[in-house]
Amino acid sequence: MLSKQLDDTANFYTELFGWSVDANNPMNYRQIDTGTKEGIQGGIWPAPPEATSFVQLFIEVDDVAKYVGEATRLGARVFIPPTPLPEGKAMAVMLDPQGMSFGVCRRKK
C-alpha cells in the first residue's frame, strides 16, 4: 500500500481486521502482520506528494457482509456491494477512509 496518511491507514486496517502494525524499522514504513501464515504479509509505505494512495488487495474473511458493515462504520465507502461469485464465494470492494480501494472475499471452506 501507498498512503499519505500512514497512521490513519494503519489504524483503520488494525481496527477492522485485528492486524498488528509495526513502524520500528529503518525505513519507517508500517509492517503488517495479519496473524496468519496464509496470504501476503505487507506494509504501508509513505506516498510521495505526486502519488495517489493505491492498492488492490483482497482479504479473505468468514462473512463478507459483516466486514462491509464494520468497514462502513469505520468510515469506508462501498464501491461494489457484497456480490455472490461462482463456486459459492462472495466479494465486495470498498474505499477506505483515505480513498484507497480494498476488497474482501469469503474464505474457502
Biopython code that builds the backbone (N, CA, C, O; Angstrom):
import numpy as np
from Bio.PDB.StructureBuilder import StructureBuilder

atoms = [
    (1, "MET", "N", (0.830, -1.171, 0.000)),
    (1, "MET", "CA", (0.000, 0.000, 0.000)),
    (1, "MET", "C", (0.876, 1.235, 0.000)),
    (1, "MET", "O", (1.958, 1.240, 0.587)),
    (2, "LEU", "N", (0.415, 2.265, -0.648)),
    (2, "LEU", "CA", (1.000, 3.596, -0.539)),
    (2, "LEU", "C", (-0.059, 4.503, 0.057)),
    (2, "LEU", "O", (-1.216, 4.468, -0.362)),
    (3, "SER", "N", (0.320, 5.300, 1.012)),
    (3, "SER", "CA", (-0.634, 6.212, 1.629)),
    (3, "SER", "C", (0.083, 7.466, 2.102)),
    (3, "SER", "O", (1.225, 7.408, 2.558)),
    (4, "LYS", "N", (-0.596, 8.594, 1.989)),
    (4, "LYS", "CA", (-0.051, 9.851, 2.511)),
    (4, "LYS", "C", (-0.345, 9.982, 3.999)),
    (4, "LYS", "O", (0.227, 10.842, 4.668)),
    (5, "GLN", "N", (-1.231, 9.140, 4.523)),
    (5, "GLN", "CA", (-1.617, 9.182, 5.934)),
    (5, "GLN", "C", (-1.362, 7.804, 6.545)),
    (5, "GLN", "O", (-2.290, 7.037, 6.798)),
    (6, "LEU", "N", (-0.088, 7.514, 6.774)),
    (6, "LEU", "CA", (0.315, 6.179, 7.220)),
    (6, "LEU", "C", (-0.397, 5.733, 8.487)),
    (6, "LEU", "O", (-0.927, 4.624, 8.541)),
    (7, "ASP", "N", (-0.415, 6.584, 9.504)),
    (7, "ASP", "CA", (-1.009, 6.174, 10.778)),
    (7, "ASP", "C", (-2.511, 5.981, 10.665)),
    (7, "ASP", "O", (-3.050, 5.026, 11.223)),
    (8, "ASP", "N", (-3.200, 6.871, 9.951)),
    (8, "ASP", "CA", (-4.645, 6.710, 9.774)),
    (8, "ASP", "C", (-4.962, 5.421, 9.026)),
    (8, "ASP", "O", (-5.887, 4.695, 9.389)),
    (9, "THR", "N", (-4.191, 5.144, 7.986)),
    (9, "THR", "CA", (-4.392, 3.911, 7.213)),
    (9, "THR", "C", (-4.117, 2.687, 8.086)),
    (9, "THR", "O", (-4.901, 1.738, 8.093)),
    (10, "ALA", "N", (-3.012, 2.708, 8.818)),
    (10, "ALA", "CA", (-2.675, 1.585, 9.704)),
    (10, "ALA", "C", (-3.750, 1.383, 10.765)),
    (10, "ALA", "O", (-4.135, 0.248, 11.045)),
    (11, "ASN", "N", (-4.235, 2.467, 11.356)),
    (11, "ASN", "CA", (-5.279, 2.359, 12.389)),
    (11, "ASN", "C", (-6.558, 1.765, 11.832)),
    (11, "ASN", "O", (-7.188, 0.945, 12.500)),
    (12, "PHE", "N", (-6.962, 2.150, 10.630)),
    (12, "PHE", "CA", (-8.180, 1.617, 10.018)),
    (12, "PHE", "C", (-8.093, 0.107, 9.853)),
    (12, "PHE", "O", (-8.997, -0.605, 10.291)),
    (13, "TYR", "N", (-7.022, -0.407, 9.228)),
    (13, "TYR", "CA", (-6.894, -1.840, 8.981)),
    (13, "TYR", "C", (-6.644, -2.629, 10.268)),
    (13, "TYR", "O", (-7.069, -3.779, 10.380)),
    (14, "THR", "N", (-5.967, -2.029, 11.223)),
    (14, "THR", "CA", (-5.757, -2.692, 12.509)),
    (14, "THR", "C", (-7.086, -2.892, 13.219)),
    (14, "THR", "O", (-7.368, -3.975, 13.732)),
    (15, "GLU", "N", (-7.906, -1.838, 13.248)),
    (15, "GLU", "CA", (-9.191, -1.956, 13.939)),
    (15, "GLU", "C", (-10.151, -2.881, 13.197)),
    (15, "GLU", "O", (-10.885, -3.644, 13.823)),
    (16, "LEU", "N", (-10.149, -2.816, 11.866)),
    (16, "LEU", "CA", (-11.077, -3.629, 11.089)),
    (16, "LEU", "C", (-10.741, -5.116, 11.134)),
    (16, "LEU", "O", (-11.635, -5.936, 11.343)),
    (17, "PHE", "N", (-9.466, -5.486, 10.943)),
    (17, "PHE", "CA", (-9.098, -6.889, 10.809)),
    (17, "PHE", "C", (-8.281, -7.450, 11.966)),
    (17, "PHE", "O", (-7.966, -8.640, 11.967)),
    (18, "GLY", "N", (-7.930, -6.628, 12.948)),
    (18, "GLY", "CA", (-7.142, -7.117, 14.072)),
    (18, "GLY", "C", (-5.683, -7.342, 13.739)),
    (18, "GLY", "O", (-4.991, -8.064, 14.457)),
    (19, "TRP", "N", (-5.195, -6.734, 12.652)),
    (19, "TRP", "CA", (-3.790, -6.872, 12.278)),
    (19, "TRP", "C", (-2.920, -6.116, 13.264)),
    (19, "TRP", "O", (-3.384, -5.195, 13.936)),
    (20, "SER", "N", (-1.657, -6.508, 13.349)),
    (20, "SER", "CA", (-0.705, -5.694, 14.096)),
    (20, "SER", "C", (0.179, -4.968, 13.085)),
    (20, "SER", "O", (0.550, -5.517, 12.048)),
    (21, "VAL", "N", (0.501, -3.735, 13.412)),
    (21, "VAL", "CA", (1.312, -2.898, 12.532)),
    (21, "VAL", "C", (2.477, -2.361, 13.351)),
    (21, "VAL", "O", (2.298, -1.879, 14.470)),
    (22, "ASP", "N", (3.669, -2.450, 12.778)),
    (22, "ASP", "CA", (4.871, -2.042, 13.482)),
    (22, "ASP", "C", (5.684, -1.104, 12.590)),
    (22, "ASP", "O", (6.003, -1.449, 11.452)),
    (23, "ALA", "N", (6.018, 0.073, 13.102)),
    (23, "ALA", "CA", (6.822, 1.040, 12.346)),
    (23, "ALA", "C", (8.274, 1.034, 12.793)),
    (23, "ALA", "O", (9.047, 1.908, 12.400)),
    (24, "ASN", "N", (8.653, 0.062, 13.607)),
    (24, "ASN", "CA", (10.009, 0.004, 14.134)),
    (24, "ASN", "C", (10.945, -0.666, 13.127)),
    (24, "ASN", "O", (11.299, -1.835, 13.278)),
    (25, "ASN", "N", (11.337, 0.083, 12.108)),
    (25, "ASN", "CA", (12.251, -0.411, 11.094)),
    (25, "ASN", "C", (13.001, 0.772, 10.513)),
    (25, "ASN", "O", (12.536, 1.906, 10.625)),
    (26, "PRO", "N", (14.150, 0.534, 9.895)),
    (26, "PRO", "CA", (14.983, 1.640, 9.404)),
    (26, "PRO", "C", (14.304, 2.531, 8.368)),
    (26, "PRO", "O", (14.658, 3.704, 8.249)),
    (27, "MET", "N", (13.344, 2.008, 7.619)),
    (27, "MET", "CA", (12.708, 2.798, 6.566)),
    (27, "MET", "C", (11.425, 3.473, 7.038)),
    (27, "MET", "O", (10.815, 4.227, 6.280)),
    (28, "ASN", "N", (11.002, 3.216, 8.288)),
    (28, "ASN", "CA", (9.831, 3.837, 8.906)),
    (28, "ASN", "C", (8.515, 3.574, 8.169)),
    (28, "ASN", "O", (7.576, 4.363, 8.270)),
    (29, "TYR", "N", (8.449, 2.464, 7.430)),
    (29, "TYR", "CA", (7.147, 2.103, 6.864)),
    (29, "TYR", "C", (6.406, 1.257, 7.878)),
    (29, "TYR", "O", (6.993, 0.817, 8.866)),
    (30, "ARG", "N", (5.146, 1.028, 7.651)),
    (30, "ARG", "CA", (4.325, 0.261, 8.588)),
    (30, "ARG", "C", (4.264, -1.192, 8.122)),
    (30, "ARG", "O", (3.588, -1.507, 7.143)),
    (31, "GLN", "N", (4.980, -2.082, 8.835)),
    (31, "GLN", "CA", (4.953, -3.510, 8.517)),
    (31, "GLN", "C", (3.656, -4.092, 9.057)),
    (31, "GLN", "O", (3.261, -3.815, 10.190)),
    (32, "ILE", "N", (2.998, -4.902, 8.231)),
    (32, "ILE", "CA", (1.726, -5.510, 8.610)),
    (32, "ILE", "C", (1.939, -6.984, 8.907)),
    (32, "ILE", "O", (2.564, -7.704, 8.128)),
    (33, "ASP", "N", (1.411, -7.423, 10.042)),
    (33, "ASP", "CA", (1.354, -8.845, 10.380)),
    (33, "ASP", "C", (-0.125, -9.185, 10.498)),
    (33, "ASP", "O", (-0.806, -8.723, 11.414)),
    (34, "THR", "N", (-0.615, -9.995, 9.567)),
    (34, "THR", "CA", (-2.040, -10.335, 9.553)),
    (34, "THR", "C", (-2.399, -11.416, 10.565)),
    (34, "THR", "O", (-3.577, -11.714, 10.762)),
    (35, "GLY", "N", (-1.392, -12.005, 11.210)),
    (35, "GLY", "CA", (-1.665, -13.036, 12.200)),
    (35, "GLY", "C", (-1.875, -14.414, 11.605)),
    (35, "GLY", "O", (-2.325, -15.322, 12.303)),
    (36, "THR", "N", (-1.559, -14.590, 10.331)),
    (36, "THR", "CA", (-1.718, -15.877, 9.683)),
    (36, "THR", "C", (-0.527, -16.140, 8.771)),
    (36, "THR", "O", (0.128, -15.199, 8.321)),
    (37, "LYS", "N", (-0.245, -17.386, 8.499)),
    (37, "LYS", "CA", (0.830, -17.746, 7.576)),
    (37, "LYS", "C", (0.342, -17.719, 6.129)),
    (37, "LYS", "O", (1.152, -17.723, 5.202)),
    (38, "GLU", "N", (-0.991, -17.693, 5.928)),
    (38, "GLU", "CA", (-1.554, -17.662, 4.580)),
    (38, "GLU", "C", (-1.581, -16.237, 4.060)),
    (38, "GLU", "O", (-1.560, -15.281, 4.835)),
    (39, "GLY", "N", (-1.628, -16.104, 2.759)),
    (39, "GLY", "CA", (-1.734, -14.789, 2.153)),
    (39, "GLY", "C", (-0.428, -14.021, 2.211)),
    (39, "GLY", "O", (0.616, -14.553, 2.589)),
    (40, "ILE", "N", (-0.510, -12.789, 1.838)),
    (40, "ILE", "CA", (0.672, -11.944, 1.751)),
    (40, "ILE", "C", (0.712, -11.001, 2.940)),
    (40, "ILE", "O", (-0.244, -10.270, 3.200)),
    (41, "GLN", "N", (1.813, -11.024, 3.651)),
    (41, "GLN", "CA", (2.052, -10.002, 4.660)),
    (41, "GLN", "C", (2.483, -8.772, 3.868)),
    (41, "GLN", "O", (2.968, -8.910, 2.745)),
    (42, "GLY", "N", (2.324, -7.618, 4.403)),
    (42, "GLY", "CA", (2.637, -6.454, 3.605)),
    (42, "GLY", "C", (3.058, -5.278, 4.438)),
    (42, "GLY", "O", (3.527, -5.421, 5.567)),
    (43, "GLY", "N", (2.884, -4.128, 3.869)),
    (43, "GLY", "CA", (3.266, -2.907, 4.538)),
    (43, "GLY", "C", (2.551, -1.708, 3.953)),
    (43, "GLY", "O", (1.947, -1.779, 2.882)),
    (44, "ILE", "N", (2.630, -0.624, 4.664)),
    (44, "ILE", "CA", (2.078, 0.645, 4.225)),
    (44, "ILE", "C", (3.248, 1.596, 4.080)),
    (44, "ILE", "O", (3.917, 1.923, 5.060)),
    (45, "TRP", "N", (3.495, 2.040, 2.861)),
    (45, "TRP", "CA", (4.635, 2.885, 2.545)),
    (45, "TRP", "C", (4.178, 4.324, 2.370)),
    (45, "TRP", "O", (3.062, 4.566, 1.911)),
    (46, "PRO", "N", (5.023, 5.277, 2.728)),
    (46, "PRO", "CA", (4.656, 6.673, 2.516)),
    (46, "PRO", "C", (4.588, 7.003, 1.026)),
    (46, "PRO", "O", (5.516, 6.702, 0.275)),
    (47, "ALA", "N", (3.505, 7.613, 0.611)),
    (47, "ALA", "CA", (3.349, 8.013, -0.787)),
    (47, "ALA", "C", (4.034, 9.359, -1.003)),
    (47, "ALA", "O", (3.888, 10.262, -0.180)),
    (48, "PRO", "N", (4.773, 9.503, -2.088)),
    (48, "PRO", "CA", (5.360, 10.810, -2.383)),
    (48, "PRO", "C", (4.252, 11.813, -2.714)),
    (48, "PRO", "O", (3.144, 11.411, -3.067)),
    (49, "PRO", "N", (4.536, 13.095, -2.606)),
    (49, "PRO", "CA", (3.492, 14.115, -2.816)),
    (49, "PRO", "C", (2.761, 13.995, -4.145)),
    (49, "PRO", "O", (1.571, 14.303, -4.209)),
    (50, "GLU", "N", (3.431, 13.557, -5.209)),
    (50, "GLU", "CA", (2.790, 13.492, -6.520)),
    (50, "GLU", "C", (1.980, 12.210, -6.736)),
    (50, "GLU", "O", (1.279, 12.087, -7.740)),
    (51, "ALA", "N", (2.067, 11.271, -5.820)),
    (51, "ALA", "CA", (1.379, 9.980, -5.979)),
    (51, "ALA", "C", (0.034, 9.999, -5.280)),
    (51, "ALA", "O", (-0.198, 10.769, -4.348)),
    (52, "THR", "N", (-0.842, 9.134, -5.753)),
    (52, "THR", "CA", (-2.109, 8.921, -5.067)),
    (52, "THR", "C", (-1.991, 7.635, -4.252)),
    (52, "THR", "O", (-1.149, 6.784, -4.537)),
    (53, "SER", "N", (-2.834, 7.506, -3.246)),
    (53, "SER", "CA", (-2.884, 6.262, -2.486)),
    (53, "SER", "C", (-3.473, 5.179, -3.386)),
    (53, "SER", "O", (-4.447, 5.422, -4.100)),
    (54, "PHE", "N", (-2.887, 3.996, -3.351)),
    (54, "PHE", "CA", (-3.457, 2.922, -4.154)),
    (54, "PHE", "C", (-3.058, 1.565, -3.616)),
    (54, "PHE", "O", (-2.016, 1.399, -2.982)),
    (55, "VAL", "N", (-3.907, 0.615, -3.885)),
    (55, "VAL", "CA", (-3.661, -0.796, -3.639)),
    (55, "VAL", "C", (-4.885, -1.541, -4.137)),
    (55, "VAL", "O", (-5.980, -0.981, -4.174)),
    (56, "GLN", "N", (-4.716, -2.754, -4.506)),
    (56, "GLN", "CA", (-5.883, -3.596, -4.750)),
    (56, "GLN", "C", (-5.593, -4.928, -4.110)),
    (56, "GLN", "O", (-5.040, -5.838, -4.728)),
    (57, "LEU", "N", (-5.969, -5.015, -2.895)),
    (57, "LEU", "CA", (-5.783, -6.255, -2.196)),
    (57, "LEU", "C", (-7.145, -6.832, -1.853)),
    (57, "LEU", "O", (-8.126, -6.102, -1.707)),
    (58, "PHE", "N", (-7.193, -8.129, -1.728)),
    (58, "PHE", "CA", (-8.397, -8.813, -1.272)),
    (58, "PHE", "C", (-8.044, -9.557, 0.000)),
    (58, "PHE", "O", (-7.035, -10.259, 0.072)),
    (59, "ILE", "N", (-8.880, -9.394, 0.984)),
    (59, "ILE", "CA", (-8.675, -10.014, 2.279)),
    (59, "ILE", "C", (-9.763, -11.065, 2.466)),
    (59, "ILE", "O", (-10.951, -10.768, 2.341)),
    (60, "GLU", "N", (-9.351, -12.291, 2.764)),
    (60, "GLU", "CA", (-10.322, -13.359, 2.987)),
    (60, "GLU", "C", (-10.926, -13.221, 4.371)),
    (60, "GLU", "O", (-10.213, -13.048, 5.360)),
    (61, "VAL", "N", (-12.259, -13.300, 4.433)),
    (61, "VAL", "CA", (-12.996, -13.193, 5.684)),
    (61, "VAL", "C", (-14.068, -14.280, 5.716)),
    (61, "VAL", "O", (-14.398, -14.864, 4.684)),
    (62, "ASP", "N", (-14.604, -14.544, 6.891)),
    (62, "ASP", "CA", (-15.660, -15.549, 7.013)),
    (62, "ASP", "C", (-17.025, -15.026, 6.580)),
    (62, "ASP", "O", (-17.862, -15.794, 6.105)),
    (63, "ASP", "N", (-17.256, -13.718, 6.742)),
    (63, "ASP", "CA", (-18.570, -13.137, 6.480)),
    (63, "ASP", "C", (-18.394, -11.780, 5.796)),
    (63, "ASP", "O", (-18.093, -10.784, 6.454)),
    (64, "VAL", "N", (-18.582, -11.744, 4.481)),
    (64, "VAL", "CA", (-18.364, -10.528, 3.697)),
    (64, "VAL", "C", (-19.265, -9.397, 4.183)),
    (64, "VAL", "O", (-18.788, -8.285, 4.412)),
    (65, "ALA", "N", (-20.548, -9.662, 4.342)),
    (65, "ALA", "CA", (-21.490, -8.608, 4.756)),
    (65, "ALA", "C", (-21.121, -8.020, 6.119)),
    (65, "ALA", "O", (-21.239, -6.812, 6.324)),
    (66, "LYS", "N", (-20.682, -8.859, 7.040)),
    (66, "LYS", "CA", (-20.277, -8.381, 8.365)),
    (66, "LYS", "C", (-19.129, -7.376, 8.246)),
    (66, "LYS", "O", (-19.159, -6.319, 8.875)),
    (67, "TYR", "N", (-18.122, -7.707, 7.442)),
    (67, "TYR", "CA", (-16.969, -6.817, 7.300)),
    (67, "TYR", "C", (-17.307, -5.557, 6.506)),
    (67, "TYR", "O", (-16.727, -4.501, 6.761)),
    (68, "VAL", "N", (-18.228, -5.645, 5.555)),
    (68, "VAL", "CA", (-18.681, -4.442, 4.851)),
    (68, "VAL", "C", (-19.359, -3.507, 5.850)),
    (68, "VAL", "O", (-19.118, -2.300, 5.834)),
    (69, "GLY", "N", (-20.198, -4.057, 6.711)),
    (69, "GLY", "CA", (-20.854, -3.244, 7.738)),
    (69, "GLY", "C", (-19.862, -2.608, 8.692)),
    (69, "GLY", "O", (-19.980, -1.428, 9.021)),
    (70, "GLU", "N", (-18.888, -3.382, 9.136)),
    (70, "GLU", "CA", (-17.888, -2.862, 10.067)),
    (70, "GLU", "C", (-17.011, -1.807, 9.389)),
    (70, "GLU", "O", (-16.683, -0.784, 9.991)),
    (71, "ALA", "N", (-16.637, -2.061, 8.140)),
    (71, "ALA", "CA", (-15.800, -1.100, 7.412)),
    (71, "ALA", "C", (-16.538, 0.226, 7.207)),
    (71, "ALA", "O", (-15.943, 1.292, 7.359)),
    (72, "THR", "N", (-17.809, 0.169, 6.868)),
    (72, "THR", "CA", (-18.557, 1.419, 6.688)),
    (72, "THR", "C", (-18.707, 2.150, 8.013)),
    (72, "THR", "O", (-18.693, 3.381, 8.043)),
    (73, "ARG", "N", (-18.850, 1.413, 9.108)),
    (73, "ARG", "CA", (-18.906, 2.051, 10.426)),
    (73, "ARG", "C", (-17.611, 2.808, 10.718)),
    (73, "ARG", "O", (-17.621, 3.845, 11.382)),
    (74, "LEU", "N", (-16.488, 2.271, 10.209)),
    (74, "LEU", "CA", (-15.181, 2.891, 10.425)),
    (74, "LEU", "C", (-14.853, 3.961, 9.378)),
    (74, "LEU", "O", (-13.762, 4.530, 9.397)),
    (75, "GLY", "N", (-15.786, 4.235, 8.473)),
    (75, "GLY", "CA", (-15.591, 5.318, 7.520)),
    (75, "GLY", "C", (-15.361, 4.907, 6.084)),
    (75, "GLY", "O", (-15.125, 5.771, 5.239)),
    (76, "ALA", "N", (-15.420, 3.616, 5.769)),
    (76, "ALA", "CA", (-15.241, 3.163, 4.389)),
    (76, "ALA", "C", (-16.509, 3.432, 3.577)),
    (76, "ALA", "O", (-17.604, 3.560, 4.126)),
    (77, "ARG", "N", (-16.332, 3.512, 2.269)),
    (77, "ARG", "CA", (-17.459, 3.635, 1.347)),
    (77, "ARG", "C", (-17.494, 2.387, 0.468)),
    (77, "ARG", "O", (-16.454, 1.908, 0.017)),
    (78, "VAL", "N", (-18.686, 1.870, 0.232)),
    (78, "VAL", "CA", (-18.842, 0.668, -0.583)),
    (78, "VAL", "C", (-18.779, 1.057, -2.056)),
    (78, "VAL", "O", (-19.515, 1.931, -2.514)),
    (79, "PHE", "N", (-17.892, 0.395, -2.783)),
    (79, "PHE", "CA", (-17.718, 0.605, -4.212)),
    (79, "PHE", "C", (-18.471, -0.484, -4.983)),
    (79, "PHE", "O", (-19.216, -0.187, -5.917)),
    (80, "ILE", "N", (-18.275, -1.728, -4.594)),
    (80, "ILE", "CA", (-19.027, -2.866, -5.133)),
    (80, "ILE", "C", (-19.623, -3.590, -3.933)),
    (80, "ILE", "O", (-18.873, -4.132, -3.120)),
    (81, "PRO", "N", (-20.942, -3.616, -3.795)),
    (81, "PRO", "CA", (-21.554, -4.253, -2.626)),
    (81, "PRO", "C", (-21.306, -5.757, -2.614)),
    (81, "PRO", "O", (-20.862, -6.321, -3.614)),
    (82, "PRO", "N", (-21.592, -6.413, -1.480)),
    (82, "PRO", "CA", (-21.413, -7.871, -1.431)),
    (82, "PRO", "C", (-22.100, -8.534, -2.627)),
    (82, "PRO", "O", (-23.289, -8.338, -2.876)),
    (83, "THR", "N", (-21.312, -9.321, -3.354)),
    (83, "THR", "CA", (-21.765, -9.920, -4.606)),
    (83, "THR", "C", (-21.415, -11.397, -4.601)),
    (83, "THR", "O", (-20.264, -11.761, -4.357)),
    (84, "PRO", "N", (-22.408, -12.264, -4.873)),
    (84, "PRO", "CA", (-22.098, -13.695, -4.966)),
    (84, "PRO", "C", (-21.200, -13.978, -6.168)),
    (84, "PRO", "O", (-21.350, -13.367, -7.226)),
    (85, "LEU", "N", (-20.279, -14.898, -5.995)),
    (85, "LEU", "CA", (-19.388, -15.330, -7.065)),
    (85, "LEU", "C", (-19.607, -16.805, -7.340)),
    (85, "LEU", "O", (-20.201, -17.508, -6.523)),
    (86, "PRO", "N", (-19.129, -17.284, -8.491)),
    (86, "PRO", "CA", (-19.235, -18.721, -8.759)),
    (86, "PRO", "C", (-18.563, -19.529, -7.649)),
    (86, "PRO", "O", (-17.692, -19.023, -6.941)),
    (87, "GLU", "N", (-18.961, -20.739, -7.511)),
    (87, "GLU", "CA", (-18.400, -21.671, -6.524)),
    (87, "GLU", "C", (-18.721, -21.273, -5.092)),
    (87, "GLU", "O", (-18.027, -21.696, -4.168)),
    (88, "GLY", "N", (-19.767, -20.461, -4.889)),
    (88, "GLY", "CA", (-20.232, -20.161, -3.540)),
    (88, "GLY", "C", (-19.508, -19.068, -2.797)),
    (88, "GLY", "O", (-19.841, -18.791, -1.644)),
    (89, "LYS", "N", (-18.532, -18.440, -3.413)),
    (89, "LYS", "CA", (-17.828, -17.355, -2.738)),
    (89, "LYS", "C", (-18.606, -16.050, -2.918)),
    (89, "LYS", "O", (-19.569, -15.987, -3.682)),
    (90, "ALA", "N", (-18.179, -15.033, -2.217)),
    (90, "ALA", "CA", (-18.751, -13.695, -2.350)),
    (90, "ALA", "C", (-17.622, -12.698, -2.170)),
    (90, "ALA", "O", (-16.594, -13.015, -1.572)),
    (91, "MET", "N", (-17.814, -11.485, -2.690)),
    (91, "MET", "CA", (-16.800, -10.449, -2.544)),
    (91, "MET", "C", (-17.467, -9.088, -2.506)),
    (91, "MET", "O", (-18.628, -8.932, -2.885)),
    (92, "ALA", "N", (-16.704, -8.101, -2.036)),
    (92, "ALA", "CA", (-17.120, -6.699, -2.057)),
    (92, "ALA", "C", (-15.856, -5.864, -2.182)),
    (92, "ALA", "O", (-14.783, -6.284, -1.750)),
    (93, "VAL", "N", (-15.983, -4.691, -2.768)),
    (93, "VAL", "CA", (-14.859, -3.769, -2.878)),
    (93, "VAL", "C", (-15.279, -2.450, -2.252)),
    (93, "VAL", "O", (-16.375, -1.951, -2.503)),
    (94, "MET", "N", (-14.397, -1.894, -1.436)),
    (94, "MET", "CA", (-14.685, -0.642, -0.731)),
    (94, "MET", "C", (-13.539, 0.334, -0.897)),
    (94, "MET", "O", (-12.456, -0.027, -1.357)),
    (95, "LEU", "N", (-13.790, 1.558, -0.520)),
    (95, "LEU", "CA", (-12.761, 2.581, -0.418)),
    (95, "LEU", "C", (-12.594, 2.888, 1.057)),
    (95, "LEU", "O", (-13.565, 3.220, 1.737)),
    (96, "ASP", "N", (-11.363, 2.778, 1.562)),
    (96, "ASP", "CA", (-11.132, 3.073, 2.973)),
    (96, "ASP", "C", (-11.257, 4.582, 3.206)),
    (96, "ASP", "O", (-11.428, 5.329, 2.243)),
    (97, "PRO", "N", (-11.177, 5.049, 4.452)),
    (97, "PRO", "CA", (-11.378, 6.478, 4.724)),
    (97, "PRO", "C", (-10.407, 7.400, 3.978)),
    (97, "PRO", "O", (-10.699, 8.585, 3.819)),
    (98, "GLN", "N", (-9.268, 6.888, 3.522)),
    (98, "GLN", "CA", (-8.328, 7.698, 2.748)),
    (98, "GLN", "C", (-8.547, 7.560, 1.245)),
    (98, "GLN", "O", (-7.798, 8.141, 0.459)),
    (99, "GLY", "N", (-9.569, 6.796, 0.830)),
    (99, "GLY", "CA", (-9.892, 6.648, -0.582)),
    (99, "GLY", "C", (-9.188, 5.506, -1.283)),
    (99, "GLY", "O", (-9.263, 5.398, -2.507)),
    (100, "MET", "N", (-8.497, 4.640, -0.529)),
    (100, "MET", "CA", (-7.793, 3.505, -1.110)),
    (100, "MET", "C", (-8.761, 2.328, -1.259)),
    (100, "MET", "O", (-9.507, 2.007, -0.335)),
    (101, "SER", "N", (-8.737, 1.693, -2.430)),
    (101, "SER", "CA", (-9.642, 0.563, -2.632)),
    (101, "SER", "C", (-9.077, -0.708, -2.006)),
    (101, "SER", "O", (-7.866, -0.927, -1.989)),
    (102, "PHE", "N", (-9.972, -1.532, -1.497)),
    (102, "PHE", "CA", (-9.614, -2.853, -0.990)),
    (102, "PHE", "C", (-10.842, -3.731, -1.104)),
    (102, "PHE", "O", (-11.972, -3.243, -1.114)),
    (103, "GLY", "N", (-10.613, -5.016, -1.190)),
    (103, "GLY", "CA", (-11.731, -5.939, -1.301)),
    (103, "GLY", "C", (-11.713, -6.964, -0.185)),
    (103, "GLY", "O", (-10.678, -7.243, 0.420)),
    (104, "VAL", "N", (-12.884, -7.515, 0.071)),
    (104, "VAL", "CA", (-12.999, -8.663, 0.958)),
    (104, "VAL", "C", (-13.674, -9.772, 0.177)),
    (104, "VAL", "O", (-14.567, -9.515, -0.630)),
    (105, "CYS", "N", (-13.252, -11.001, 0.414)),
    (105, "CYS", "CA", (-13.892, -12.148, -0.221)),
    (105, "CYS", "C", (-14.053, -13.249, 0.826)),
    (105, "CYS", "O", (-13.278, -13.358, 1.776)),
    (106, "ARG", "N", (-15.085, -14.057, 0.615)),
    (106, "ARG", "CA", (-15.351, -15.131, 1.570)),
    (106, "ARG", "C", (-14.253, -16.179, 1.484)),
    (106, "ARG", "O", (-13.876, -16.626, 0.400)),
    (107, "ARG", "N", (-13.754, -16.557, 2.645)),
    (107, "ARG", "CA", (-12.715, -17.570, 2.772)),
    (107, "ARG", "C", (-13.229, -18.906, 2.260)),
    (107, "ARG", "O", (-14.394, -19.245, 2.470)),
    (108, "LYS", "N", (-12.366, -19.671, 1.586)),
    (108, "LYS", "CA", (-12.754, -21.007, 1.124)),
    (108, "LYS", "C", (-13.044, -21.885, 2.314)),
    (108, "LYS", "O", (-12.340, -21.834, 3.322)),
    (109, "LYS", "N", (-14.065, -22.679, 2.201)),
    (109, "LYS", "CA", (-14.433, -23.577, 3.310)),
    (109, "LYS", "C", (-13.853, -24.935, 3.100)),
    (109, "LYS", "O", (-14.052, -25.826, 3.926)),
]
sb = StructureBuilder()
sb.init_structure("model")
sb.init_model(0)
sb.init_chain("A")
sb.init_seg("    ")
for serial, (resi, resn, name, xyz) in enumerate(atoms, 1):
    if name == "N":
        sb.init_residue(resn, " ", resi, " ")
    sb.init_atom(name, np.array(xyz, "f"), 0.0, 1.0, " ", f" {name:<3s}", serial, name[0])
structure = sb.get_structure()
